[in-house]
Amino acid sequence: MSTTIRSKELTKTYGDHNVVDRLDLDIAAGEVFGLLGPNGAGKTTTILMLLGLVEPTEGSIEVLGLDPRRNPLEVKRRVGYLPDAVGFYDTMTGRENLRFTARLNGLDDFEGQIESLLELVGLAEAADQAAGEYSRGMKQRLGVADALVKSPSVLILDEPTTAIDPEGVGEMLTLIQTLAKDEGVTVLLASHLLHQVQTVCDRVAIFVRGKVVAQGTPHELAKVDKSGRIKVEFRLGGDPASGRANLESVGTVTDVAPGRVPGSWVAELESGSLAPTVTSLVSNGADVIGVHRLDEDLESIYRRYFETREEATA
Amino acid sequence: MTDTIDDIASEDVPAVESPPGGWRAVAAKEVADHLLSGRFVVLMGVLGIATAAAVFAASGGLRDLGTDTEGITALFLKLFTVAADPVPQSLLFFVGFLAPLLGIMFGFDSVSGERSQGTLPRLLSQPIHRDEVILGKFVAGLAVVTIMLISLVLFVSGIGIFRLGVVPSPGEISRLAVWLVFTIIYVGFWLALATLCSVLAKRAATSVMIPVGIWLVLTVFGGFLISAAAGIISPRDGSEAGEAAYVSTVQSVSQLSPVTLYDLGSNVLLEPDSRVLLASGLVSVEQLDRALITELSLTQSLAVLWPQIAILLAMTSVMFALAYVSFMRDEVRA
């Protein structure tokens, strides 16, 4: 597969702070790539550099084989962009807003295209209302239509699901997937709502403080497991001390420590020994209320990095 | 090796031109926005009331002169320049007073409005050059102001024909045409100033206050500031020579303010009477006396006035250049 978006050592510095720090990206044609990270990680800055709207401090970028610094117009002609917190001209209708975009792209015969895009994002009914009356979710859907007006080969979506209701999120993600699979559009999707978007991403990069901390398919990332051991939280009823003793008596268990609530214990087990451990606990007479894996699955990677990030910003 | 191939590949890409007239798409949208906006209606209303009041008073005053009007040169233009009871000022004064406001109102949110609506990143990610955005907005503002001023002139003509039965002569029409262009350049100065503020200020409230403040200071305290500055440069010592030096310094300093430049220029343009020209101090009695001219031709007026026109045009261009450069350098931030 050919590379559509590539960056090497991409760095953006504001003052003495590296917002994006030596970022290497390699996104293939037709791929849905998730740039996942907490707010303030540098996702939007990265996107603005890919579009040639922000000058990188260092490093190189290539989008569709073009350097956005030298050829910004051609990049902008072929890349559709949904900005974070997208806005529209309030006094113009949704349809008029799309027409304006079409004219800026030098398109001639765009009415049919606009109509079908409005259908696609479910705004056909509201198309002739002033955009100022749209809800945030409607604006976001109009934003997707707006990014598609130019029939782009690359679609860059910044937080496409933030303001959309849960039902709409599903539709949006299906739409993104369809565009990639059927139209061969390359999608770069930046979001902090990891659980929502990871399902449609072929690959994700977890992006924290300007750096990629993990990259791969969601499946690959879920398998990050260095020691061959897993962490499990057990909630046991009855007397806490006897619960702990009970747990420690099981052969597969090591390193029992108190959990988040009284009566819960975090223990390390050998990978794959969860079911036998629970069975022996129960047969020892323990009152098992809950079992929860804490090991390095994708979710815990997210949680770990994002909690660190929030502490840092707080 | 791959680097070489990459280099060749990107060199081969032809330079992509912006779709023809990207600025035109921007300008067309902006004109439609302005014409449908509340501020257009309000400004048109204020301008209309000022025009109607001033011209009705002036035409009444001129009619009272009765048959004496035959001796008056350029009677139609008098509708612009004469102030009569009960309106204290001429139409020319009102236009001069309101023109900056027109420029400010159509420029102050041209960029800050895009920012606050969240449309700027979307606009800048379209395949048009950045300068087409600012150019389109500036042209749109000027176009709307032109529409307003032309309808004002037509309105005055209607009143003139209806109340006085005077039809403008070709000479008067050409004076009015030049005056219109001069006024548009003047409004352009304020439009560019307001646009500059809208690029630099983060909020629309700030970007409207700065040009309005400058306008008020120059309009209300302009005369005082000019004489104060002139007094510092050439102090009045009571002697005849000192007084003459002071007067000429006042004249030079007043050319630094677009407000006084415009007032002077528009008076000379719409007053073919040479006495007005003398009162303006632009020419001396000796220069005029030789020919004993009473009514100047447009060419003669322009010959006197061209420095003022050039200075105003330069001020407007510089102001637009500042707005342009600051917009081009304005970085989109995440």
Chai-1 contact restraints between the chains, C-beta under 6 A:
chainA,res_idxA,chainB,res_idxB,connection_type,confidence,min_distance_angstrom,max_distance_angstrom,comment,restraint_id
A,T44,B,A334,contact,1.0,0.0,6.0,A-B,restraint_1
A,T45,B,A334,contact,1.0,0.0,6.0,A-B,restraint_2
A,L48,B,V332,contact,1.0,0.0,6.0,A-B,restraint_3
A,L51,B,S125,contact,1.0,0.0,6.0,A-B,restraint_4
A,L53,B,L124,contact,1.0,0.0,6.0,A-B,restraint_5
A,L53,B,V332,contact,1.0,0.0,6.0,A-B,restraint_6
A,G65,B,A9,contact,1.0,0.0,6.0,A-B,restraint_7
A,D67,B,S10,contact,1.0,0.0,6.0,A-B,restraint_8
A,L73,B,V16,contact,1.0,0.0,6.0,A-B,restraint_9
A,L73,B,P127,contact,1.0,0.0,6.0,A-B,restraint_10
A,E74,B,V16,contact,1.0,0.0,6.0,A-B,restraint_11
A,K76,B,S125,contact,1.0,0.0,6.0,A-B,restraint_12
A,K76,B,P127,contact,1.0,0.0,6.0,A-B,restraint_13
A,R77,B,P127,contact,1.0,0.0,6.0,A-B,restraint_14
A,Y81,B,S125,contact,1.0,0.0,6.0,A-B,restraint_15
A,P83,B,P121,contact,1.0,0.0,6.0,A-B,restraint_16
A,P83,B,R122,contact,1.0,0.0,6.0,A-B,restraint_17
A,A85,B,G118,contact,1.0,0.0,6.0,A-B,restraint_18
A,G87,B,Q117,contact,1.0,0.0,6.0,A-B,restraint_19
A,G87,B,G118,contact,1.0,0.0,6.0,A-B,restraint_20
A,G87,B,T119,contact,1.0,0.0,6.0,A-B,restraint_21
A,F100,B,K29,contact,1.0,0.0,6.0,A-B,restraint_22
A,R103,B,A25,contact,1.0,0.0,6.0,A-B,restraint_23
A,L104,B,A25,contact,1.0,0.0,6.0,A-B,restraint_24
A,L104,B,Q126,contact,1.0,0.0,6.0,A-B,restraint_25
A,L104,B,I128,contact,1.0,0.0,6.0,A-B,restraint_26
A,G106,B,P19,contact,1.0,0.0,6.0,A-B,restraint_27
